[in-house]
Amino acid sequence: MTDVVEAARFTTRVEADLARLYLQSEGVESILFDTEINYFYGGLFLPVRLMVLDEDVEIAQGLWAEKS
């Protein structure tokens, strides 16, 4: 069974979207969680979470670490 797990956290949706688009360009599918709550509260209480399939989490984190 495949689960969706957190690969990274971001303080803004813009940062999270850039990460999602970068992963997509590298062939890793992802989705953002908590974007509306983050926007509503200005990122003070809840970060935007970048979620990937559990089998892709190491790849996603490695790609993002190289990019950062």
N, CA, C and O atoms as a Tripos MOL2 file, in Angstrom:
@<TRIPOS>MOLECULE
protein
  272   271    68     0     0
PROTEIN
NO_CHARGES

@<TRIPOS>ATOM
      1 N           0.8370   -1.1780    0.0000 N.3       1 MET1
      2 CA          0.0000    0.0000    0.0000 C.3       1 MET1
      3 C           0.8870    1.2480    0.0000 C.2       1 MET1
      4 O           1.8760    1.3190    0.7290 O.2       1 MET1
      5 N           0.5310    2.1970   -0.8000 N.am      2 THR2
      6 CA          1.2970    3.4290   -0.9170 C.3       2 THR2
      7 C           0.6280    4.5320   -0.1080 C.2       2 THR2
      8 O          -0.5860    4.7210   -0.1770 O.2       2 THR2
      9 N           1.4370    5.2560    0.6600 N.am      3 ASP3
     10 CA          0.9520    6.3680    1.4650 C.3       3 ASP3
     11 C           1.5330    7.6740    0.9430 C.2       3 ASP3
     12 O           2.5290    7.6880    0.2210 O.2       3 ASP3
     13 N           0.8910    8.7610    1.3240 N.am      4 VAL4
     14 CA          1.4030   10.1010    1.0260 C.3       4 VAL4
     15 C           2.0750   10.5970    2.2960 C.2       4 VAL4
     16 O           1.4820   10.5810    3.3740 O.2       4 VAL4
     17 N           3.3270   11.0410    2.1560 N.am      5 VAL5
     18 CA          4.0990   11.4850    3.3150 C.3       5 VAL5
     19 C           4.6720   12.8780    3.0710 C.2       5 VAL5
     20 O           4.7770   13.3290    1.9310 O.2       5 VAL5
     21 N           5.0350   13.5410    4.1460 N.am      6 GLU6
     22 CA          5.5950   14.8840    4.0590 C.3       6 GLU6
     23 C           7.0600   14.8200    3.6370 C.2       6 GLU6
     24 O           7.8570   14.0970    4.2350 O.2       6 GLU6
     25 N           7.4040   15.5830    2.6020 N.am      7 ALA7
     26 CA          8.7880   15.6560    2.1390 C.3       7 ALA7
     27 C           9.4670   16.9330    2.6190 C.2       7 ALA7
     28 O          10.6780   16.9490    2.8430 O.2       7 ALA7
     29 N           8.6860   18.0100    2.7780 N.am      8 ALA8
     30 CA          9.2580   19.2950    3.2070 C.3       8 ALA8
     31 C           8.1490   20.2060    3.7150 C.2       8 ALA8
     32 O           6.9650   19.9690    3.4770 O.2       8 ALA8
     33 N           8.5680   21.2650    4.4300 N.am      9 ARG9
     34 CA          7.6490   22.3050    4.9190 C.3       9 ARG9
     35 C           8.1560   23.6580    4.4660 C.2       9 ARG9
     36 O           9.3610   23.8930    4.3800 O.2       9 ARG9
     37 N           7.2080   24.5520    4.1770 N.am     10 PHE10
     38 CA          7.5510   25.8890    3.7040 C.3      10 PHE10
     39 C           6.6860   26.9180    4.4120 C.2      10 PHE10
     40 O           5.5440   26.6380    4.7770 O.2      10 PHE10
     41 N           7.2370   28.1080    4.6040 N.am     11 THR11
     42 CA          6.4860   29.1480    5.2960 C.3      11 THR11
     43 C           5.4950   29.8490    4.3820 C.2      11 THR11
     44 O           4.5380   30.4540    4.8660 O.2      11 THR11
     45 N           5.7030   29.7810    3.0610 N.am     12 THR12
     46 CA          4.7640   30.4070    2.1290 C.3      12 THR12
     47 C           4.3620   29.4390    1.0340 C.2      12 THR12
     48 O           5.0710   28.4790    0.7330 O.2      12 THR12
     49 N           3.2220   29.7090    0.4530 N.am     13 ARG13
     50 CA          2.7520   28.8810   -0.6550 C.3      13 ARG13
     51 C           3.6370   29.0530   -1.8820 C.2      13 ARG13
     52 O           3.8210   28.1050   -2.6460 O.2      13 ARG13
     53 N           4.1810   30.2340   -2.0810 N.am     14 VAL14
     54 CA          5.0400   30.4790   -3.2430 C.3      14 VAL14
     55 C           6.2600   29.5650   -3.1870 C.2      14 VAL14
     56 O           6.6040   28.9290   -4.1830 O.2      14 VAL14
     57 N           6.9110   29.4960   -2.0350 N.am     15 GLU15
     58 CA          8.0650   28.6020   -1.8820 C.3      15 GLU15
     59 C           7.6650   27.1510   -2.1390 C.2      15 GLU15
     60 O           8.3700   26.4140   -2.8290 O.2      15 GLU15
     61 N           6.5390   26.7540   -1.5810 N.am     16 ALA16
     62 CA          6.0710   25.3820   -1.7400 C.3      16 ALA16
     63 C           5.7350   25.0810   -3.1970 C.2      16 ALA16
     64 O           6.0500   23.9980   -3.6910 O.2      16 ALA16
     65 N           5.1030   26.0170   -3.8860 N.am     17 ASP17
     66 CA          4.7800   25.8200   -5.3010 C.3      17 ASP17
     67 C           6.0370   25.6930   -6.1460 C.2      17 ASP17
     68 O           6.0910   24.8720   -7.0620 O.2      17 ASP17
     69 N           7.0390   26.4930   -5.8490 N.am     18 LEU18
     70 CA          8.3000   26.3840   -6.5910 C.3      18 LEU18
     71 C           8.9300   25.0070   -6.3940 C.2      18 LEU18
     72 O           9.4330   24.4050   -7.3430 O.2      18 LEU18
     73 N           8.9000   24.5190   -5.1720 N.am     19 ALA19
     74 CA          9.4400   23.1880   -4.8920 C.3      19 ALA19
     75 C           8.6270   22.1190   -5.6170 C.2      19 ALA19
     76 O           9.1930   21.1910   -6.1960 O.2      19 ALA19
     77 N           7.3050   22.2480   -5.5850 N.am     20 ARG20
     78 CA          6.4350   21.2740   -6.2610 C.3      20 ARG20
     79 C           6.7040   21.2530   -7.7550 C.2      20 ARG20
     80 O           6.8040   20.1850   -8.3580 O.2      20 ARG20
     81 N           6.8220   22.4270   -8.3500 N.am     21 LEU21
     82 CA          7.0830   22.5090   -9.7880 C.3      21 LEU21
     83 C           8.4570   21.9580  -10.1440 C.2      21 LEU21
     84 O           8.6200   21.3160  -11.1810 O.2      21 LEU21
     85 N           9.4430   22.2040   -9.2890 N.am     22 TYR22
     86 CA         10.7730   21.6500   -9.5270 C.3      22 TYR22
     87 C          10.7320   20.1220   -9.4900 C.2      22 TYR22
     88 O          11.2830   19.4610  -10.3700 O.2      22 TYR22
     89 N          10.0770   19.5640   -8.4690 N.am     23 LEU23
     90 CA          9.9720   18.1080   -8.3960 C.3      23 LEU23
     91 C           9.2300   17.5450   -9.5940 C.2      23 LEU23
     92 O           9.6070   16.5050  -10.1340 O.2      23 LEU23
     93 N           8.1810   18.2290  -10.0070 N.am     24 GLN24
     94 CA          7.4240   17.7900  -11.1790 C.3      24 GLN24
     95 C           8.3210   17.7600  -12.4130 C.2      24 GLN24
     96 O           8.2360   16.8320  -13.2180 O.2      24 GLN24
     97 N           9.1690   18.7560  -12.5630 N.am     25 SER25
     98 CA         10.0780   18.7970  -13.7220 C.3      25 SER25
     99 C          11.0920   17.6620  -13.6850 C.2      25 SER25
    100 O          11.6470   17.2840  -14.7160 O.2      25 SER25
    101 N          11.3330   17.1170  -12.4870 N.am     26 GLU26
    102 CA         12.2540   15.9960  -12.3270 C.3      26 GLU26
    103 C          11.5300   14.6500  -12.3270 C.2      26 GLU26
    104 O          12.1500   13.6060  -12.1290 O.2      26 GLU26
    105 N          10.2080   14.6790  -12.5510 N.am     27 GLY27
    106 CA          9.4340   13.4490  -12.6580 C.3      27 GLY27
    107 C           8.8710   12.9200  -11.3510 C.2      27 GLY27
    108 O           8.4310   11.7720  -11.2870 O.2      27 GLY27
    109 N           8.8810   13.7450  -10.3060 N.am     28 VAL28
    110 CA          8.3400   13.3300   -8.9970 C.3      28 VAL28
    111 C           7.0220   14.0670   -8.7860 C.2      28 VAL28
    112 O           6.9930   15.2950   -8.7160 O.2      28 VAL28
    113 N           5.9460   13.3180   -8.6860 N.am     29 GLU29
    114 CA          4.6310   13.9140   -8.4480 C.3      29 GLU29
    115 C           4.4980   14.3080   -6.9810 C.2      29 GLU29
    116 O           4.9600   13.5900   -6.0940 O.2      29 GLU29
    117 N           3.8680   15.4450   -6.7340 N.am     30 SER30
    118 CA          3.6750   15.9110   -5.3670 C.3      30 SER30
    119 C           2.4080   16.7390   -5.2870 C.2      30 SER30
    120 O           1.8140   17.1110   -6.2990 O.2      30 SER30
    121 N           2.0120   17.0170   -4.0480 N.am     31 ILE31
    122 CA          0.8170   17.8180   -3.7930 C.3      31 ILE31
    123 C           1.0840   18.6660   -2.5550 C.2      31 ILE31
    124 O           1.8880   18.2980   -1.6990 O.2      31 ILE31
    125 N           0.4060   19.7980   -2.4720 N.am     32 LEU32
    126 CA          0.5710   20.6890   -1.3240 C.3      32 LEU32
    127 C          -0.6120   20.5400   -0.3750 C.2      32 LEU32
    128 O          -1.7630   20.4740   -0.8060 O.2      32 LEU32
    129 N          -0.3140   20.4880    0.9190 N.am     33 PHE33
    130 CA         -1.3360   20.4480    1.9680 C.3      33 PHE33
    131 C          -1.2570   21.7420    2.7670 C.2      33 PHE33
    132 O          -0.1850   22.3320    2.8990 O.2      33 PHE33
    133 N          -2.3770   22.1720    3.2890 N.am     34 ASP34
    134 CA         -2.4930   23.3020    4.2230 C.3      34 ASP34
    135 C          -2.2460   24.6630    3.5690 C.2      34 ASP34
    136 O          -1.8470   25.6060    4.2510 O.2      34 ASP34
    137 N          -2.4740   24.7760    2.2830 N.am     35 THR35
    138 CA         -2.2310   26.0520    1.5990 C.3      35 THR35
    139 C          -3.2270   27.1180    2.0180 C.2      35 THR35
    140 O          -2.8460   28.2750    2.1930 O.2      35 THR35
    141 N          -4.4790   26.7620    2.1820 N.am     36 GLU36
    142 CA         -5.5010   27.7500    2.5280 C.3      36 GLU36
    143 C          -5.3570   28.2300    3.9680 C.2      36 GLU36
    144 O          -5.5030   29.4200    4.2460 O.2      36 GLU36
    145 N          -5.0750   27.3190    4.8700 N.am     37 ILE37
    146 CA         -4.8920   27.7150    6.2670 C.3      37 ILE37
    147 C          -3.6630   28.5970    6.3910 C.2      37 ILE37
    148 O          -3.6820   29.5930    7.1140 O.2      37 ILE37
    149 N          -2.6030   28.2430    5.6970 N.am     38 ASN38
    150 CA         -1.3770   29.0440    5.7090 C.3      38 ASN38
    151 C          -1.6630   30.4420    5.1940 C.2      38 ASN38
    152 O          -1.2140   31.4230    5.7860 O.2      38 ASN38
    153 N          -2.3990   30.5440    4.1060 N.am     39 TYR39
    154 CA         -2.7180   31.8420    3.5110 C.3      39 TYR39
    155 C          -3.5750   32.6770    4.4590 C.2      39 TYR39
    156 O          -3.3310   33.8690    4.6510 O.2      39 TYR39
    157 N          -4.5810   32.0340    5.0460 N.am     40 PHE40
    158 CA         -5.5140   32.7450    5.9180 C.3      40 PHE40
    159 C          -4.8040   33.3410    7.1310 C.2      40 PHE40
    160 O          -5.0970   34.4680    7.5290 O.2      40 PHE40
    161 N          -3.8830   32.5990    7.7130 N.am     41 TYR41
    162 CA         -3.1860   33.0640    8.9070 C.3      41 TYR41
    163 C          -1.8120   33.6610    8.6060 C.2      41 TYR41
    164 O          -1.0530   33.9480    9.5320 O.2      41 TYR41
    165 N          -1.4850   33.8510    7.3440 N.am     42 GLY42
    166 CA         -0.2170   34.4670    6.9800 C.3      42 GLY42
    167 C           1.0020   33.6260    7.3070 C.2      42 GLY42
    168 O           2.0990   34.1570    7.4790 O.2      42 GLY42
    169 N           0.8150   32.3200    7.3940 N.am     43 GLY43
    170 CA          1.9230   31.4270    7.6670 C.3      43 GLY43
    171 C           2.3790   31.3870    9.1100 C.2      43 GLY43
    172 O           3.4050   30.7820    9.4220 O.2      43 GLY43
    173 N           1.6280   32.0260    9.9940 N.am     44 LEU44
    174 CA          2.0530   32.1000   11.3880 C.3      44 LEU44
    175 C           1.8700   30.7890   12.1500 C.2      44 LEU44
    176 O           2.6660   30.4740   13.0340 O.2      44 LEU44
    177 N           0.8470   30.0370   11.8210 N.am     45 PHE45
    178 CA          0.5250   28.8650   12.6210 C.3      45 PHE45
    179 C           0.8150   27.5360   11.9460 C.2      45 PHE45
    180 O           1.1260   26.5500   12.6140 O.2      45 PHE45
    181 N           0.7170   27.5080   10.6480 N.am     46 LEU46
    182 CA          0.8190   26.2270    9.9650 C.3      46 LEU46
    183 C           1.5820   26.3850    8.6580 C.2      46 LEU46
    184 O           1.1820   27.1730    7.8010 O.2      46 LEU46
    185 N           2.6740   25.6470    8.4940 N.am     47 PRO47
    186 CA          3.4140   25.7290    7.2360 C.3      47 PRO47
    187 C           2.6780   24.9860    6.1220 C.2      47 PRO47
    188 O           1.7820   24.1820    6.3780 O.2      47 PRO47
    189 N           3.0690   25.2690    4.8990 N.am     48 VAL48
    190 CA          2.5680   24.5170    3.7500 C.3      48 VAL48
    191 C           3.4180   23.2580    3.6640 C.2      48 VAL48
    192 O           4.6470   23.3240    3.6970 O.2      48 VAL48
    193 N           2.7590   22.1170    3.5540 N.am     49 ARG49
    194 CA          3.4750   20.8430    3.4990 C.3      49 ARG49
    195 C           3.5030   20.3160    2.0660 C.2      49 ARG49
    196 O           2.4790   20.2670    1.3850 O.2      49 ARG49
    197 N           4.6780   19.9300    1.6330 N.am     50 LEU50
    198 CA          4.8790   19.3040    0.3270 C.3      50 LEU50
    199 C           4.8300   17.7960    0.5410 C.2      50 LEU50
    200 O           5.6650   17.2330    1.2490 O.2      50 LEU50
    201 N           3.8520   17.1530   -0.0710 N.am     51 MET51
    202 CA          3.6160   15.7330    0.1450 C.3      51 MET51
    203 C           3.9400   14.9410   -1.1210 C.2      51 MET51
    204 O           3.6430   15.3710   -2.2360 O.2      51 MET51
    205 N           4.5560   13.7740   -0.9230 N.am     52 VAL52
    206 CA          4.8890   12.8700   -2.0260 C.3      52 VAL52
    207 C           4.5200   11.4520   -1.6160 C.2      52 VAL52
    208 O           4.2080   11.1910   -0.4550 O.2      52 VAL52
    209 N           4.5570   10.5490   -2.5720 N.am     53 LEU53
    210 CA          4.3580    9.1420   -2.2400 C.3      53 LEU53
    211 C           5.5150    8.6710   -1.3860 C.2      53 LEU53
    212 O           6.6460    9.1260   -1.5600 O.2      53 LEU53
    213 N           5.2380    7.7520   -0.4510 N.am     54 ASP54
    214 CA          6.2900    7.2970    0.4570 C.3      54 ASP54
    215 C           7.4830    6.7050   -0.2820 C.2      54 ASP54
    216 O           8.6120    6.7920    0.2000 O.2      54 ASP54
    217 N           7.2520    6.1160   -1.4230 N.am     55 GLU55
    218 CA          8.3560    5.5380   -2.1920 C.3      55 GLU55
    219 C           9.2190    6.6050   -2.8740 C.2      55 GLU55
    220 O          10.3180    6.3040   -3.3420 O.2      55 GLU55
    221 N           8.7300    7.8460   -2.9340 N.am     56 ASP56
    222 CA          9.4690    8.9340   -3.5870 C.3      56 ASP56
    223 C          10.0800    9.9290   -2.6080 C.2      56 ASP56
    224 O          10.7430   10.8760   -3.0320 O.2      56 ASP56
    225 N           9.8720    9.7330   -1.3070 N.am     57 VAL57
    226 CA         10.2860   10.7560   -0.3410 C.3      57 VAL57
    227 C          11.7980   10.9680   -0.3340 C.2      57 VAL57
    228 O          12.2450   12.1130   -0.2640 O.2      57 VAL57
    229 N          12.5840    9.9250   -0.4020 N.am     58 GLU58
    230 CA         14.0420   10.0870   -0.3980 C.3      58 GLU58
    231 C          14.5280   10.7920   -1.6580 C.2      58 GLU58
    232 O          15.4310   11.6270   -1.6010 O.2      58 GLU58
    233 N          13.9300   10.4550   -2.7880 N.am     59 ILE59
    234 CA         14.2890   11.1110   -4.0480 C.3      59 ILE59
    235 C          13.9420   12.5910   -3.9750 C.2      59 ILE59
    236 O          14.7540   13.4440   -4.3340 O.2      59 ILE59
    237 N          12.7280   12.8960   -3.5090 N.am     60 ALA60
    238 CA         12.2760   14.2860   -3.4240 C.3      60 ALA60
    239 C          13.1520   15.0950   -2.4870 C.2      60 ALA60
    240 O          13.5450   16.2110   -2.8270 O.2      60 ALA60
    241 N          13.4620   14.5660   -1.3290 N.am     61 GLN61
    242 CA         14.2930   15.2850   -0.3730 C.3      61 GLN61
    243 C          15.7050   15.4640   -0.9090 C.2      61 GLN61
    244 O          16.3260   16.5030   -0.6850 O.2      61 GLN61
    245 N          16.2140   14.4680   -1.6090 N.am     62 GLY62
    246 CA         17.5460   14.5860   -2.1960 C.3      62 GLY62
    247 C          17.5890   15.6450   -3.2880 C.2      62 GLY62
    248 O          18.5290   16.4380   -3.3450 O.2      62 GLY62
    249 N          16.5870   15.6670   -4.1480 N.am     63 LEU63
    250 CA         16.5260   16.6780   -5.2060 C.3      63 LEU63
    251 C          16.4180   18.0720   -4.6080 C.2      63 LEU63
    252 O          17.0870   19.0020   -5.0590 O.2      63 LEU63
    253 N          15.5750   18.2150   -3.5910 N.am     64 TRP64
    254 CA         15.3880   19.5360   -2.9930 C.3      64 TRP64
    255 C          16.6490   19.9810   -2.2460 C.2      64 TRP64
    256 O          16.9800   21.1670   -2.2480 O.2      64 TRP64
    257 N          17.3400   19.0560   -1.6200 N.am     65 ALA65
    258 CA         18.5910   19.3890   -0.9170 C.3      65 ALA65
    259 C          19.6580   19.8750   -1.9070 C.2      65 ALA65
    260 O          20.4020   20.8090   -1.6110 O.2      65 ALA65
    261 N          19.7290   19.2450   -3.0700 N.am     66 GLU66
    262 CA         20.6710   19.6730   -4.1120 C.3      66 GLU66
    263 C          20.3370   21.0630   -4.6120 C.2      66 GLU66
    264 O          21.2300   21.8610   -4.8940 O.2      66 GLU66
    265 N          19.0480   21.3500   -4.7200 N.am     67 LYS67
    266 CA         18.5810   22.6340   -5.2590 C.3      67 LYS67
    267 C          18.7730   23.7680   -4.2580 C.2      67 LYS67
    268 O          19.0440   24.9020   -4.6520 O.2      67 LYS67
    269 N          18.6380   23.4740   -2.9810 N.am     68 SER68
    270 CA         18.7160   24.5150   -1.9430 C.3      68 SER68
    271 C          20.1300   24.9690   -1.6560 C.2      68 SER68
    272 O          20.3400   25.8360   -0.8090 O.2      68 SER68
@<TRIPOS>BOND
     1     1     2 1
     2     2     3 1
     3     3     4 2
     4     3     5 am
     5     5     6 1
     6     6     7 1
     7     7     8 2
     8     7     9 am
     9     9    10 1
    10    10    11 1
    11    11    12 2
    12    11    13 am
    13    13    14 1
    14    14    15 1
    15    15    16 2
    16    15    17 am
    17    17    18 1
    18    18    19 1
    19    19    20 2
    20    19    21 am
    21    21    22 1
    22    22    23 1
    23    23    24 2
    24    23    25 am
    25    25    26 1
    26    26    27 1
    27    27    28 2
    28    27    29 am
    29    29    30 1
    30    30    31 1
    31    31    32 2
    32    31    33 am
    33    33    34 1
    34    34    35 1
    35    35    36 2
    36    35    37 am
    37    37    38 1
    38    38    39 1
    39    39    40 2
    40    39    41 am
    41    41    42 1
    42    42    43 1
    43    43    44 2
    44    43    45 am
    45    45    46 1
    46    46    47 1
    47    47    48 2
    48    47    49 am
    49    49    50 1
    50    50    51 1
    51    51    52 2
    52    51    53 am
    53    53    54 1
    54    54    55 1
    55    55    56 2
    56    55    57 am
    57    57    58 1
    58    58    59 1
    59    59    60 2
    60    59    61 am
    61    61    62 1
    62    62    63 1
    63    63    64 2
    64    63    65 am
    65    65    66 1
    66    66    67 1
    67    67    68 2
    68    67    69 am
    69    69    70 1
    70    70    71 1
    71    71    72 2
    72    71    73 am
    73    73    74 1
    74    74    75 1
    75    75    76 2
    76    75    77 am
    77    77    78 1
    78    78    79 1
    79    79    80 2
    80    79    81 am
    81    81    82 1
    82    82    83 1
    83    83    84 2
    84    83    85 am
    85    85    86 1
    86    86    87 1
    87    87    88 2
    88    87    89 am
    89    89    90 1
    90    90    91 1
    91    91    92 2
    92    91    93 am
    93    93    94 1
    94    94    95 1
    95    95    96 2
    96    95    97 am
    97    97    98 1
    98    98    99 1
    99    99   100 2
   100    99   101 am
   101   101   102 1
   102   102   103 1
   103   103   104 2
   104   103   105 am
   105   105   106 1
   106   106   107 1
   107   107   108 2
   108   107   109 am
   109   109   110 1
   110   110   111 1
   111   111   112 2
   112   111   113 am
   113   113   114 1
   114   114   115 1
   115   115   116 2
   116   115   117 am
   117   117   118 1
   118   118   119 1
   119   119   120 2
   120   119   121 am
   121   121   122 1
   122   122   123 1
   123   123   124 2
   124   123   125 am
   125   125   126 1
   126   126   127 1
   127   127   128 2
   128   127   129 am
   129   129   130 1
   130   130   131 1
   131   131   132 2
   132   131   133 am
   133   133   134 1
   134   134   135 1
   135   135   136 2
   136   135   137 am
   137   137   138 1
   138   138   139 1
   139   139   140 2
   140   139   141 am
   141   141   142 1
   142   142   143 1
   143   143   144 2
   144   143   145 am
   145   145   146 1
   146   146   147 1
   147   147   148 2
   148   147   149 am
   149   149   150 1
   150   150   151 1
   151   151   152 2
   152   151   153 am
   153   153   154 1
   154   154   155 1
   155   155   156 2
   156   155   157 am
   157   157   158 1
   158   158   159 1
   159   159   160 2
   160   159   161 am
   161   161   162 1
   162   162   163 1
   163   163   164 2
   164   163   165 am
   165   165   166 1
   166   166   167 1
   167   167   168 2
   168   167   169 am
   169   169   170 1
   170   170   171 1
   171   171   172 2
   172   171   173 am
   173   173   174 1
   174   174   175 1
   175   175   176 2
   176   175   177 am
   177   177   178 1
   178   178   179 1
   179   179   180 2
   180   179   181 am
   181   181   182 1
   182   182   183 1
   183   183   184 2
   184   183   185 am
   185   185   186 1
   186   186   187 1
   187   187   188 2
   188   187   189 am
   189   189   190 1
   190   190   191 1
   191   191   192 2
   192   191   193 am
   193   193   194 1
   194   194   195 1
   195   195   196 2
   196   195   197 am
   197   197   198 1
   198   198   199 1
   199   199   200 2
   200   199   201 am
   201   201   202 1
   202   202   203 1
   203   203   204 2
   204   203   205 am
   205   205   206 1
   206   206   207 1
   207   207   208 2
   208   207   209 am
   209   209   210 1
   210   210   211 1
   211   211   212 2
   212   211   213 am
   213   213   214 1
   214   214   215 1
   215   215   216 2
   216   215   217 am
   217   217   218 1
   218   218   219 1
   219   219   220 2
   220   219   221 am
   221   221   222 1
   222   222   223 1
   223   223   224 2
   224   223   225 am
   225   225   226 1
   226   226   227 1
   227   227   228 2
   228   227   229 am
   229   229   230 1
   230   230   231 1
   231   231   232 2
   232   231   233 am
   233   233   234 1
   234   234   235 1
   235   235   236 2
   236   235   237 am
   237   237   238 1
   238   238   239 1
   239   239   240 2
   240   239   241 am
   241   241   242 1
   242   242   243 1
   243   243   244 2
   244   243   245 am
   245   245   246 1
   246   246   247 1
   247   247   248 2
   248   247   249 am
   249   249   250 1
   250   250   251 1
   251   251   252 2
   252   251   253 am
   253   253   254 1
   254   254   255 1
   255   255   256 2
   256   255   257 am
   257   257   258 1
   258   258   259 1
   259   259   260 2
   260   259   261 am
   261   261   262 1
   262   262   263 1
   263   263   264 2
   264   263   265 am
   265   265   266 1
   266   266   267 1
   267   267   268 2
   268   267   269 am
   269   269   270 1
   270   270   271 1
   271   271   272 2
@<TRIPOS>SUBSTRUCTURE
     1 MET1         2 RESIDUE 1 A MET
     2 THR2         6 RESIDUE 1 A THR
     3 ASP3        10 RESIDUE 1 A ASP
     4 VAL4        14 RESIDUE 1 A VAL
     5 VAL5        18 RESIDUE 1 A VAL
     6 GLU6        22 RESIDUE 1 A GLU
     7 ALA7        26 RESIDUE 1 A ALA
     8 ALA8        30 RESIDUE 1 A ALA
     9 ARG9        34 RESIDUE 1 A ARG
    10 PHE10       38 RESIDUE 1 A PHE
    11 THR11       42 RESIDUE 1 A THR
    12 THR12       46 RESIDUE 1 A THR
    13 ARG13       50 RESIDUE 1 A ARG
    14 VAL14       54 RESIDUE 1 A VAL
    15 GLU15       58 RESIDUE 1 A GLU
    16 ALA16       62 RESIDUE 1 A ALA
    17 ASP17       66 RESIDUE 1 A ASP
    18 LEU18       70 RESIDUE 1 A LEU
    19 ALA19       74 RESIDUE 1 A ALA
    20 ARG20       78 RESIDUE 1 A ARG
    21 LEU21       82 RESIDUE 1 A LEU
    22 TYR22       86 RESIDUE 1 A TYR
    23 LEU23       90 RESIDUE 1 A LEU
    24 GLN24       94 RESIDUE 1 A GLN
    25 SER25       98 RESIDUE 1 A SER
    26 GLU26      102 RESIDUE 1 A GLU
    27 GLY27      106 RESIDUE 1 A GLY
    28 VAL28      110 RESIDUE 1 A VAL
    29 GLU29      114 RESIDUE 1 A GLU
    30 SER30      118 RESIDUE 1 A SER
    31 ILE31      122 RESIDUE 1 A ILE
    32 LEU32      126 RESIDUE 1 A LEU
    33 PHE33      130 RESIDUE 1 A PHE
    34 ASP34      134 RESIDUE 1 A ASP
    35 THR35      138 RESIDUE 1 A THR
    36 GLU36      142 RESIDUE 1 A GLU
    37 ILE37      146 RESIDUE 1 A ILE
    38 ASN38      150 RESIDUE 1 A ASN
    39 TYR39      154 RESIDUE 1 A TYR
    40 PHE40      158 RESIDUE 1 A PHE
    41 TYR41      162 RESIDUE 1 A TYR
    42 GLY42      166 RESIDUE 1 A GLY
    43 GLY43      170 RESIDUE 1 A GLY
    44 LEU44      174 RESIDUE 1 A LEU
    45 PHE45      178 RESIDUE 1 A PHE
    46 LEU46      182 RESIDUE 1 A LEU
    47 PRO47      186 RESIDUE 1 A PRO
    48 VAL48      190 RESIDUE 1 A VAL
    49 ARG49      194 RESIDUE 1 A ARG
    50 LEU50      198 RESIDUE 1 A LEU
    51 MET51      202 RESIDUE 1 A MET
    52 VAL52      206 RESIDUE 1 A VAL
    53 LEU53      210 RESIDUE 1 A LEU
    54 ASP54      214 RESIDUE 1 A ASP
    55 GLU55      218 RESIDUE 1 A GLU
    56 ASP56      222 RESIDUE 1 A ASP
    57 VAL57      226 RESIDUE 1 A VAL
    58 GLU58      230 RESIDUE 1 A GLU
    59 ILE59      234 RESIDUE 1 A ILE
    60 ALA60      238 RESIDUE 1 A ALA
    61 GLN61      242 RESIDUE 1 A GLN
    62 GLY62      246 RESIDUE 1 A GLY
    63 LEU63      250 RESIDUE 1 A LEU
    64 TRP64      254 RESIDUE 1 A TRP
    65 ALA65      258 RESIDUE 1 A ALA
    66 GLU66      262 RESIDUE 1 A GLU
    67 LYS67      266 RESIDUE 1 A LYS
    68 SER68      270 RESIDUE 1 A SER
